[in-house]
Amino acid sequence: MNSVHPSVESIALIKPLRWWPSAAAVLLAGVILYGVGFAHHDALHHAAHDTRHSAAFPCH
């Protein structure tokens, strides 16, 4: 019988993976805010530096 609703098994498999997009976003934000701040290219460094200051993160 075809059903419109997903089975309980498929929902149970998807539920543990809900944290993955949030964790990836936090990791990407960390790389952008802190990793790029150590870049040798001045424009990247200053952009990350200004972003940290605007978000009230200490950087000195």
Secondary structure, 3 states (H helix, E strand, C coil): CCCCCCCHHHHHHHHHHHHHHHHHHHHHHHHHHHHHHHCCCHHHHHHHHHHHHHCCCCCC
